[in-house]
Amino acid sequence: MEFVLSLIVLAAAVAVIAAPLRRGSHSNPTVAAELASLDAAKEAKYREIRDAELDFRTGKLSAGDYRSLDHALRAEAIELMRRLDAAREAAGGRPRA
């Protein structure tokens, strides 16, 4: 009897732990591709921001040019994050912080 009860508890634990994995495997491939594309674009934008900062620190950009470029790049990054959050919510997931 203890063995059967242990198996039931184990099966329930596995089901609860594996639920997020199962949910992700049945998602729409188009949505998954869009999420991957937006995530890659966000990471690329972060690299652009870091590159602009490095260019400013090494003297390749003036202070005014850096401020202007940094403002534009950060605005684009914010828009990408908003689109990524909206796509995640549409896919049935919660947006990440």
Rosetta constraint file for C-alpha pairs under 8 A:
AtomPair CA 1 CA 5 HARMONIC 6.32 0.50
AtomPair CA 2 CA 6 HARMONIC 6.02 0.50
AtomPair CA 3 CA 7 HARMONIC 6.23 0.50
AtomPair CA 4 CA 8 HARMONIC 6.28 0.50
AtomPair CA 5 CA 9 HARMONIC 6.28 0.50
AtomPair CA 6 CA 10 HARMONIC 6.07 0.50
AtomPair CA 7 CA 11 HARMONIC 6.01 0.50
AtomPair CA 8 CA 12 HARMONIC 6.19 0.50
AtomPair CA 9 CA 13 HARMONIC 6.19 0.50
AtomPair CA 10 CA 14 HARMONIC 6.18 0.50
AtomPair CA 11 CA 15 HARMONIC 6.14 0.50
AtomPair CA 12 CA 16 HARMONIC 6.27 0.50
AtomPair CA 13 CA 17 HARMONIC 6.16 0.50
AtomPair CA 14 CA 18 HARMONIC 5.88 0.50
AtomPair CA 15 CA 19 HARMONIC 5.98 0.50
AtomPair CA 18 CA 22 HARMONIC 6.32 0.50
AtomPair CA 19 CA 23 HARMONIC 6.21 0.50
AtomPair CA 20 CA 24 HARMONIC 6.31 0.50
AtomPair CA 21 CA 25 HARMONIC 6.42 0.50
AtomPair CA 22 CA 26 HARMONIC 6.74 0.50
AtomPair CA 23 CA 27 HARMONIC 6.83 0.50
AtomPair CA 27 CA 31 HARMONIC 7.34 0.50
AtomPair CA 27 CA 32 HARMONIC 7.05 0.50
AtomPair CA 27 CA 91 HARMONIC 7.39 0.50
AtomPair CA 28 CA 32 HARMONIC 6.31 0.50
AtomPair CA 29 CA 33 HARMONIC 6.04 0.50
AtomPair CA 30 CA 34 HARMONIC 6.20 0.50
AtomPair CA 31 CA 35 HARMONIC 6.14 0.50
AtomPair CA 31 CA 87 HARMONIC 7.50 0.50
AtomPair CA 31 CA 91 HARMONIC 6.66 0.50
AtomPair CA 32 CA 36 HARMONIC 6.17 0.50
AtomPair CA 33 CA 37 HARMONIC 6.07 0.50
AtomPair CA 34 CA 38 HARMONIC 6.09 0.50
AtomPair CA 34 CA 87 HARMONIC 7.70 0.50
AtomPair CA 35 CA 39 HARMONIC 6.04 0.50
AtomPair CA 35 CA 84 HARMONIC 6.54 0.50
AtomPair CA 35 CA 87 HARMONIC 6.60 0.50
AtomPair CA 35 CA 88 HARMONIC 7.12 0.50
AtomPair CA 36 CA 40 HARMONIC 6.12 0.50
AtomPair CA 37 CA 41 HARMONIC 6.17 0.50
AtomPair CA 38 CA 42 HARMONIC 6.11 0.50
AtomPair CA 38 CA 80 HARMONIC 6.76 0.50
AtomPair CA 38 CA 83 HARMONIC 7.59 0.50
AtomPair CA 38 CA 84 HARMONIC 5.94 0.50
AtomPair CA 39 CA 43 HARMONIC 6.31 0.50
AtomPair CA 39 CA 84 HARMONIC 6.99 0.50
AtomPair CA 40 CA 44 HARMONIC 6.17 0.50
AtomPair CA 41 CA 45 HARMONIC 6.13 0.50
AtomPair CA 41 CA 80 HARMONIC 7.42 0.50
AtomPair CA 42 CA 46 HARMONIC 6.29 0.50
AtomPair CA 42 CA 77 HARMONIC 6.20 0.50
AtomPair CA 42 CA 80 HARMONIC 6.01 0.50
AtomPair CA 42 CA 81 HARMONIC 6.93 0.50
AtomPair CA 43 CA 47 HARMONIC 6.35 0.50
AtomPair CA 44 CA 48 HARMONIC 6.32 0.50
AtomPair CA 45 CA 49 HARMONIC 6.31 0.50
AtomPair CA 45 CA 73 HARMONIC 6.95 0.50
AtomPair CA 45 CA 76 HARMONIC 7.62 0.50
AtomPair CA 45 CA 77 HARMONIC 5.99 0.50
AtomPair CA 46 CA 50 HARMONIC 6.30 0.50
AtomPair CA 46 CA 77 HARMONIC 7.24 0.50
AtomPair CA 47 CA 51 HARMONIC 6.04 0.50
AtomPair CA 48 CA 52 HARMONIC 6.11 0.50
AtomPair CA 48 CA 73 HARMONIC 7.38 0.50
AtomPair CA 49 CA 53 HARMONIC 6.26 0.50
AtomPair CA 49 CA 70 HARMONIC 6.50 0.50
AtomPair CA 49 CA 73 HARMONIC 6.28 0.50
AtomPair CA 49 CA 74 HARMONIC 7.28 0.50
AtomPair CA 50 CA 54 HARMONIC 6.20 0.50
AtomPair CA 51 CA 55 HARMONIC 6.10 0.50
AtomPair CA 52 CA 56 HARMONIC 6.21 0.50
AtomPair CA 52 CA 61 HARMONIC 7.92 0.50
AtomPair CA 52 CA 66 HARMONIC 6.90 0.50
AtomPair CA 52 CA 69 HARMONIC 7.45 0.50
AtomPair CA 52 CA 70 HARMONIC 7.04 0.50
AtomPair CA 53 CA 57 HARMONIC 6.21 0.50
AtomPair CA 53 CA 66 HARMONIC 7.45 0.50
AtomPair CA 53 CA 70 HARMONIC 7.86 0.50
AtomPair CA 54 CA 58 HARMONIC 6.11 0.50
AtomPair CA 55 CA 59 HARMONIC 6.17 0.50
AtomPair CA 55 CA 60 HARMONIC 4.94 0.50
AtomPair CA 55 CA 61 HARMONIC 5.77 0.50
AtomPair CA 56 CA 60 HARMONIC 5.67 0.50
AtomPair CA 56 CA 61 HARMONIC 4.66 0.50
AtomPair CA 56 CA 62 HARMONIC 6.56 0.50
AtomPair CA 56 CA 63 HARMONIC 7.11 0.50
AtomPair CA 56 CA 66 HARMONIC 6.21 0.50
AtomPair CA 57 CA 61 HARMONIC 7.97 0.50
AtomPair CA 61 CA 65 HARMONIC 6.01 0.50
AtomPair CA 61 CA 66 HARMONIC 5.83 0.50
AtomPair CA 62 CA 66 HARMONIC 6.01 0.50
AtomPair CA 63 CA 67 HARMONIC 6.15 0.50
AtomPair CA 64 CA 68 HARMONIC 6.23 0.50
AtomPair CA 65 CA 69 HARMONIC 6.04 0.50
AtomPair CA 66 CA 70 HARMONIC 5.75 0.50
AtomPair CA 67 CA 71 HARMONIC 5.98 0.50
AtomPair CA 68 CA 72 HARMONIC 6.34 0.50
AtomPair CA 69 CA 73 HARMONIC 6.08 0.50
AtomPair CA 70 CA 74 HARMONIC 6.00 0.50
AtomPair CA 71 CA 75 HARMONIC 6.16 0.50
AtomPair CA 72 CA 76 HARMONIC 6.29 0.50
AtomPair CA 73 CA 77 HARMONIC 6.17 0.50
AtomPair CA 74 CA 78 HARMONIC 6.12 0.50
AtomPair CA 75 CA 79 HARMONIC 6.31 0.50
AtomPair CA 76 CA 80 HARMONIC 6.23 0.50
AtomPair CA 77 CA 81 HARMONIC 6.20 0.50
AtomPair CA 78 CA 82 HARMONIC 6.23 0.50
AtomPair CA 79 CA 83 HARMONIC 6.23 0.50
AtomPair CA 80 CA 84 HARMONIC 6.05 0.50
AtomPair CA 81 CA 85 HARMONIC 6.09 0.50
AtomPair CA 82 CA 86 HARMONIC 6.16 0.50
AtomPair CA 83 CA 87 HARMONIC 6.09 0.50
AtomPair CA 84 CA 88 HARMONIC 6.15 0.50
AtomPair CA 84 CA 95 HARMONIC 7.91 0.50
AtomPair CA 85 CA 89 HARMONIC 6.18 0.50
AtomPair CA 85 CA 94 HARMONIC 7.83 0.50
AtomPair CA 85 CA 95 HARMONIC 4.89 0.50
AtomPair CA 85 CA 96 HARMONIC 7.25 0.50
AtomPair CA 86 CA 90 HARMONIC 6.12 0.50
AtomPair CA 86 CA 95 HARMONIC 7.60 0.50
AtomPair CA 87 CA 91 HARMONIC 6.12 0.50
AtomPair CA 88 CA 92 HARMONIC 6.51 0.50
AtomPair CA 88 CA 93 HARMONIC 5.33 0.50
AtomPair CA 88 CA 94 HARMONIC 6.26 0.50
AtomPair CA 88 CA 95 HARMONIC 5.73 0.50
AtomPair CA 89 CA 93 HARMONIC 5.14 0.50
AtomPair CA 89 CA 94 HARMONIC 5.56 0.50
AtomPair CA 89 CA 95 HARMONIC 6.21 0.50
